[in-house]
Amino acid sequence: MGVFTSSCSPRLFWPDISARVSTNSASGEQRTLRELVLEHCPSLSSPFNPVWWLFNGHMQTMYSALADFTQVDKVEYDRVFLRLKDGGTLGLDFTPPRSAGRTFSDDTPVIVVLHGLTGGSYESYVRAVLAPAITPASEGGLGYRAVVLNSRGCAGVPLTSPSLYCAGRTTDLRSALLYLQTLYPKAPLLGVGFSLGSSVLTKYLGEEGEESRLTSGLGLGVPWDLLQMNDRLNNNWFNRNVYSKALGKNCGALLMRHAAELAQWPDSYLTRILPEVVGRKTLLAVDFDELVSRVVSGPSPPWPFPSALAFYEYCSPNQYLPGVRVPYLSLDSDDDPIANGSPIDSVNPWVTLGLTAAGGHLGWFEKEEGEIRRWVRKPALEWFRLTAERVQVFKHTRPRAIIERDGWLIDAGDEEMAVTLIDGEPQVVKGSEATDGLLAGL
């Protein structure tokens, strides 16, 4: 691949031939994604200078996990619940909420957010991007709408089936998009994923190709190779006892939070394995995946997997990148202590890979106007505007039809992909209220 460099700027990687897309210019001229990114995403060609006291990837990552972000980037949501074909439940958090009293045209873009491991709409990294994205254009924002897909059991979503989510489960996203595309038939749906959510997003886009219901994708802190990530988390005392243990502890705590719900399925694998999970004195990320994720975090087939390593091999998003057929940008940090290994040799013309020298895992903290802010919000907003306003968003996708039957929305290409709205008034969710007992920011 070619590489574009600038002093202190992210390194950008493209294949030698970049995809040509139809623009929204008067003539509808076609231009390459590379040209459009360089023209409309200036932050990717400008310096990123980490705040001096967060001087390496560990410091950036720990600040993301431990700092108090409750008073910044405040976002409120309206939450609705979706029931899935297997009985599972997803929580969709929409913003701006109805109480804001704002009106939107039918074609106002919608940002579809996938959070990280055990996270949700409350995560500071989610709000850092959404707060300016939903701010009215008259106040300096994009004026867009957004929805966060809170996974099974996460962020207050009930666990209504003995099955979880993971980095390789795309069926829940696929089902949720049936509802979102029906709700917003004229609006571009812009996907953005953080960490684990970026793995799900990338895998979905690669599987769907030109049938994607998302018109673009943005992956932040992508765990490209889960086998390599597992090695990285366990190759020294520090990584194993800080990061791997923190990830495993979060997963175990989230599962324990749903012990009462699991009791209604006494014969399920998830219920039977719960005592062993919570009884472990030390629970590393790979331990949780060996005990739980490889068995019950997705549908059969391909679940269950014979080992955590086989599970990692299947879920790793790098192998799905060649199938992407919508504009896709990833941003990763070279000093990320958790997720690393950006596939810079990708030859997909739809893909732009960005790599910063610093930033940690979902950190990218810089000092701007006297405040500590996430640099990544700037290229994210530029990317959203580029892919929603500068190109003809529906010209390159051909999503499958959606069938409505007995209150269910069904994918015409796969009737196992079905979803229905659970009746009830939307719940008001305060975006800064994290889930107690879980380490945020990962």
N, C-alpha and C positions, 0 to 999 in steps of 0.2 A: 504493500500500500504506500501511497505518497504520504508525506508528513508536512504539516504547516506549523512553523514555530515562530514565536516572537518573544522577546526578552520578558521573562517572568510570566508569560502567558501560558494557558493550557496548551498542550500538544494536541493537535487534531489529526485524526487518521481517516482517510478515505481510500476507496479503491481507485485505480487509475481512471476508471470510467464511472461517473456519477449518474444516478437516475435523472431523467429529464421529466419535469412536471409542468402542467399547464398553470400559468399564473392568472391572477385576477386583474391583470392589466386590461386596458380597453381592447387590445388586439388579441388577448389570450395567449400571448407568446409562451413558448416553452423555454425553460431555463433549467440548468442543472441544480440539484440540491446543494452542491458545493458552493456554487455562485451565490445562491440565496442565503445560505448560512453565513458566509463571509460578509454579505451585505447587511443582513437584518439581525444578526446576533453578535453585535460588536463586543460584548463582554467576553466572548470566546477568543477574541484577539487582543484583549487588554490585560494588564497585569492583575494577578490575584496575589495580594500580600497578606498572609496570615498575621493575626495580631501577635505581637512579639512574644508574649508570655505563654502562648499556646504554640510552642516551638517545634512540636513533632506530632506524628500521627496519634501517639498514645494520649498526649495532652488534649488534642482536638476531640478525640473520641470520648475521653472521660468527661470533658466539659459538656459535651452533648448529652451524656447520660446523667450527670450529677447536678448541673447548674439549675437554678430556678428560673423557668421561663413562663411562669403563670401570669406575669403582668405584661407580657409582650405578645404581639400578634394574636390578639383575642378574636376568636371566631365562635359563633353560635351556629347550631345546626337544628334542623327538624329531622327526627329519625323515624323511619318506617322499617317494618320487618318483612322479609320475603321468605316464603316457604319453598323449599327445594323438593325435587322428586323423591329423594331418599329420606325425607322428613327433617333434614337439617334446616337451619335458619341463618340468614344473613341480615345484618343491620346496615341500612343505607342512610348516611347522614348527609342531608342536603343543606347547602348554604349559598346565598343568604337565606335565612329562615323567613317564613311568611310574616313574622312579626316585624321584619324590617320594612315592610310595606313597599318594596320595590317591584317594578314591573319590567318584563323583558320581552323582546321580540322573539318569535318562534325560532329564529335561527341564531340566537345568542349562543356562543360556544359553551359546552359543558366539560369541565375537567373531571376525569374519573380517576380517583386516587386509590392506590393499593399500598397499605401500610407495611411496616416491617414486622419482624418476629414478635408475637404477643402484644403488638401495638394497637393503634386505633386512631380515630380522628383527633384525639387529644394530643397526639405527639407534636412536640415543638417543631420538628422538621417538616411535618405536614402543614402546620399553621404558618410557618415562615414563608411558604410558597403561596398558600391559599389567601392569606390576609390581603396582600396586594393584588392578587388576581381577581378577587371579588369586589375590591374597592371600586366605586364608580369611576368611569373614565374622566369625569369632570373633576375628580379629586386626585388624579394621577395614577389610578389603577387601570386594570384591563376592563372592568365592568362585566366579567364573565360570571357564570354559575359553576358550581362544583358539587360533587358528591363523593363521599368516602365510603368505600366498601369495607365494612368491619367484618372480619372473618368469623367463622363459627367459634363461639365461646369467648371472643375478644371484646374488650371495651364495653362490657355489660350486655353483650348479645348472649341470649340463653343457648345452652347446648341441648338440642332437641333430637339428636340422634347420636349413637355411639361411634362417631367418626369425626376426625379433625381436619385441619387444613395443613398445607405445607408449601414448600418452594416449587413443587412440581404439579400441584393440583390446579388445573385450569378450568375444570368443569364448573366451579362456583362462579368464576368471572364470566364464563360463557353464558351461564344462566342469568346472572344479574343484568347482563347487557341486553337480553331479550326484553326485560322490563324497561331499561333506560332508553333503548331505541324506540320502543313503543310510546314512551312518555315524551320523548324529544325527537320526533321523526325528521325534523328539518334542521336540527342542530348538529354541528360536528362534535364528536365525542373524542376528547383528547386524553389519552392515557398517560399516567405518570405513576411509577412505582419506586418505592424506597426499599433498598436492601432486599429482604425476602420478597417483598411485593414487586420489585423490579425483575426478579427471576420469573415470577408468575406472568408478569406482563410480557416479557421477552418470549417466553415459551408459547404463550397464547398467540402472539403476533406471528411467530414462526410456524405454528400449526395451522393457523387460519389463512395465511397468505393474503390474496386479494379478496377473500371472503370476510376479512376482519370487519367487525362493527366499529372498532376504534379507527379513527382516521389518521392518527399519528401516535407515536410512543416516545416517552422520555424515561430512561432508566437511570437512577441515582444510587451509587454505591452498590453496583451489581455484583453478586457472588457468582461470577462466571463459571467457575469450575469447583463444584462442591467437594470433589475428591481432594483437590489442591487446598481448598479452604480447610478441610478437616486436618490435613497434614500441618497446615500453618497453625491451627488452633492447638495442636498437640505436640509441636516439635520442640517446645522448650517449657521450662517451669512457669515462666511469667504468663505466656499466652494460655497455657492450660489452666492455671489457677486463677486467672483474672477473667479472660474473655470466655473461654469454653465453659468454665464453671458458672459464670453469670448467665450465659445463654441457657444452659441446662437448668439452672435454678429457676429462671423465669418460666420455662416450659413446664416444669414440675409444679410450680405454684399455680399456674393457670389451670392445669388439670385438676389439682386439688380443690380449687375454687368451685369446681362443678361436681364435686363428689356426691352431693345430694341428688343432682339430676341423673348422674350415672347409676345411682342405686335402683332406678326403675328398669334398668336392663342388666339384671344380675348375671346373666349368662354371656354377656358381651365380652369380647377380648379386652376392651378398654377398661371395663369395670373390674375384671379379674386381675389386670396388671397394675391397677392403681396402687395397691399396698406396696408392691415392690418399687414402684417409681418414687413414692413419697418416703419410703423407708430407707432409701439410699443415703448414706452419710455424705457422699459426694456424688453429684449427678452432673456429668459433663454433657455437652451438647450431643456428642456421638452416643453416649449412653441412652439419652432420651430417644434418639432416632433409632437405635437398635431395639429398644423396648417397645416403642410406640409408633413412630412415624413410618417406618418401613412396613408396618402391618396395617394400620387403620387411618392413614391420613389421605386416602384417596380411594376411588372405586376399583372394583375387581372386574376384569383385568385393568391394569397390570399389577395392582396390589394383590396380595402381599409380596414383598421382595425377600430374597433369601438372606440378605444382610443389609446393614446400613450402607456399606460401600456400594452395593448394587443399586440401592435406592438413590445414593448421591449421583451415580453414573447416569441414571435415568433422568433425574431432575435438573442436572446442570444446564443452564440456559445457553451456553456457548454453542452447543450442537444444533440449536433451533434457529440461530441467527440467520443462516442462509435462506430460510423460508420467508423472511419478513418482506412485505410488499407495500408498506406505507412508510412515510418519512419517520426515521427512528434516530434518536440521539441518546447516547449514554455518556454520563460523566462519572468518572472514578478518580480516586486519589492514589498516587503511587506509594504513599506511606500509610494506606489503610491497613491496620493491623488485623482486620477480620476478613474482609473480602478483597481479593486482589487477583491479578492475572487477566487484565483486559485483552481480548483477542484482537490485537492490533493488525493482524494479518488477514482479517476478514475481507472478502472480495464482494460483499453484497453492495450493489450500487445505491440501495435505499438507506444505508447505514452510515452514520457519522459517529466515531468514537472519540471522546474527549478524555484527556488524562492530565490532571494537575499534579504538580510535584508534591504538594502538601494538602492537608485538609482532613486526614483521618477518615473514620467511618461516619458518614453523614454529618460531618462537622462543617468544614469550610468557613470558619469564623474569621472575620476581619473587623477592623475598627473603621467605622464610617460616621462622620459627623458626630464624633464623640461617643458613639454607641457601638456595642458589639453586635454584629449582624452576620447572617449567613450570606456569603458571597453568591452561593449557588442560586439564590432566588432570582438574581439578575438574568443569567442565561436561561433559566427556566421560563421566565415571563417572556423573554424575547422569542424563545422557541414556540411557546403557545401562540403568540401573535403571528409569527411567521406561518405556522402550519394551519391556523384557523382563518387568517385574513388574506394572506398573500398568495395562496395557491387554491386551485379549484379542488376542494377537499373530497368531493364525492366522485370525482372522475376516475379514480384509481382503485376503488373498492366496489365489490359486488356481493354484499352480504346476502346470506340465504333468507328466504321468506320466513315470516313469523306467523304461526297458526294460533288462533284463539279458539279454545275449546273448553267448555265447562268451567270457565273462570281461570284457566291456565293459559300461559303463553308458552308455546312449544316451538322449538327449532325444527323447521321443515326438513332439515338434513339429518336430524338425530332426535328422535322423540324422547330419549332419556334426558335431553336438555330441556327442562321445563321449570316454570316458576310461577308462583301466584302471590299476590299481595295479601298479607295478613290484615284483616279488617281492624280498624281502630284509628283514633286520632294520632297524628304524629307527636312524638315526644320531643320536648325541647332539651337539647344537649349542650352543656357548656363545654366548649372545646378545650379549656385548660384543665379540666378535672380528670386527672390520670387515674388509672386503676391502682388501688392501694396494694402494696406488697410486691409490685413489679418494677423492675428497673427500666426506665424509659430511655428513649434515644437510640435503641439498637435495631 
